[in-house]
Amino acid sequence: MPVTPSDNLFVAINRSSENPQRAGEPRAPFEPGSLVIATLCNPREKFWGMILALASEGLSMSGAELASFEDLTVMVRDGEPFTPAVVFFPMHRIERVELDLPDGGLPSLSQRFFSKTGIEPSAALTRRVQNSEDVGEGSSMDSQEQP
């Protein structure tokens, strides 16, 4: 049976996909820029950082392994150079992703990072991404690839 143009005239059109972020509406929790803790399997590890992209293929993040979080805060506090890792985890390795939020009286990792370093975590974690975008045609990668 062919579908005629007059079908579903009274069905409301869902326009939420056209403008997902409206003024006054809360932001979706796992969008780029959200600070999260990713629990991974094979091998089991945890990674703290900021979401760069989340897709069905996997999760791209800028951050550091949770096991080295305290060392990271000391490095940043002491003014040592810090370059966050920019990594991609395929979806089959991701066991869980949770927002970095305080738990009762315990501060979040982001709050701990800020209190120990005085630097906003989002600013520290975007440093490498911004620097890699600033690299122009004269980068060492381009000069090596060209004959």
N, C-alpha and C positions, 0 to 999 in steps of 0.2 A: 504494500500500500504506500503510495507516494506521500511525502509530507508536504502539506500546503503551507504557504506563507502565513496563513491566518492561525496556525496552531500556536498555542501558548501565549495568546495575547494578554492574558491576565496574570502571567507569572512576573513577579517583580524582578528587575534586573539587579544583580549583585555587582555593585561598582567598587567593592572594597579592594579588589585586585588591581583596579586602575590607579588608586591612590592609597597605598597601604599605610602611609604615615600622615594622618590628619592632625591638625592643631588640636591640642588638648587630649589626644589619645595617648595611652602609654606605649612606649617602645616595645617591640617584640624582644623577648629575653636573649635570644641567641643570634643577634645580628652582628655584623662586623663592628668592632669597637668594644664589644662586651668582654669583660674580664672573667675568665673561667678557669676551672681546673679540669683537665681531661685525664681520665683513667684509661690506660691502654693495656692491652694483653699481648702476649707472645712477642717480646718479653713484657712482663708486668712492670709498668712504670707510671708515674704521674707527671704531668706537665702543667705549669701555671703560665698563663699569658693572656693575650688579647686575640680575639678571633679576627682574622683577616678575611676569611671566606669559609662558608659552610655549604656544602653541596652533597648530592647523593654519592659522589665519588670519594669524598673525604673532607677533612678539616684542615685548613691552613691557619697557623698560629704564629705569633711573634711572642717569645717568652723564654722560659728556662725550665729545666727539670726541677721538680719540687724538692728533690734530695739536695740540690745545691742552692736553695732559696736563701738560706742564712748567709752563705758565702757571698752570694750575689749582693745582698743588702750591704754587707761590710765593704765590698769592693766599691760600690756606688757611693757610699758614705765617705770613704777615704779618697774619693776623687780619681780612682783608677779607671782607665778606659773600659767601657762596657758596651758590647754590641750584642743585642738580643738575638737569639737563634730564630730564624724564620724557617718553619718546618711545615711539612705536609704529612698528615697521617691518613692512610687509606681507611675507609669506613670499616673494613673487616678487623682492624686493630682497635677500634674505639669501643670500649666497654661502656663508658659513661662520660657525660659532660655535665658539669654543674656550675652554676653561677658562683663567683667568688663573693659570698655574702657573709656578714657576721653571723655567728651562731650563739645566741643568748648573750652572755657577757664576753665571749671571745671575739676579738676583732678579725676581720677578713684578712687575707694575705695582702690585699691591696692597701688596706689601712695600716698594716704592719710595715709594708714597704715604705709608705709615705712618712710614717712616724720615725722610722730609722734613717731615712735618706733626705727627707724634705722635698722630694721630687714626686710629682704625680706619676703613677705607674703608666698611665696611657701615654704620657709624653716620653718616658724612658723607653717604652716598648715600640714606639713608632719611629724612633731615631734611625734604625737601620733601613726601614722601608723608605723613609724620606731620603736618606742618603743614596740609596740605590736608584731612586728616580732622578736624582740630581746628576748622576754619572752620564756624561754626554758621549758623543761619538769618539772622543779621544780616550776611552777607557782601555785598560790593558786587555780586556776580553776582545774588544773589537780589533785591536792591533795584532793580536795573536791569530785571529781567524783570517785576516786578510793576507794575501800573498805579498 
